[in-house]
Amino acid sequence: MTTVEQPATLEYGTARVRIYPSREALGAAAAADADGIITHAVRERGRARIIVATGNSQLGLIHALVKIPGVPWRSVEVFHLDEYVGMPDTHPSSFRLWIKRRIEDVVHPGTIQYMRGDAPDVDAEIERYTALLNAAPLDLAFVGFGENGHIAFNDPHVADFADPVTIKRVVMDDASRSQQAGEGHFDSPASVPHEALTVTCPALMRASSWICAVPELRKAQAVRNALEGPIATTCPSSIVRRHPNATVYLDEESATLLLR
């Protein structure tokens, strides 16, 4: 296990919140806890099944996690949260390519299950990925908070805390598309695809543990809404306060607006 700085700690509902002095410390702490969850699952059941979030907020966590020695990657099955409809895995902004470059090519997990946004039959792809996700319990989900409060691509207008499905096709809202451009993944919001496939809120809730890495000042309002506002789909990430084993990792910037 990796030694990390001791954080300030808070609780909101059932969610634990830890505030670190820097983005780097946040990433190291989240990675160390992920290592523990993965290693425990492999020790107890012979494998770990995890869902990986992508995007800039997850870079510190993933960068630190793949450097930890002894993580039993050969016994890990990796899924991801979402993918753009119609986007090939060779596109620079594909989430499959993000995972391949930062995880698959670095630590070589036993199994990587990619969501194929460019599948010729999107409905069939939803059925295929749903069956894979539901084949066994999920040990861990990395869940970031979007600037509009989304988790995965469950934007406020499509999020459903009682969603009957595991994966669905969604139309992304303007705020979500602007975030993707603002993070440098696209030249402009207009060039961001309008549709995506996403794991739904109830499907994410079935993961035994959540690790939510949410750094940066631009996430401060979303963090405040998620932790101190109503638990509602107007801020989908607010459901973190109902998860029985969720930890939210903040830095001083993203925690700026919390009443503490």
Order of alpha helices (4+ residues) and beta strands (2+ residues): beta-beta-alpha-beta-alpha-beta-beta-alpha-beta-alpha-beta-beta-alpha-beta-alpha-beta-alpha-beta
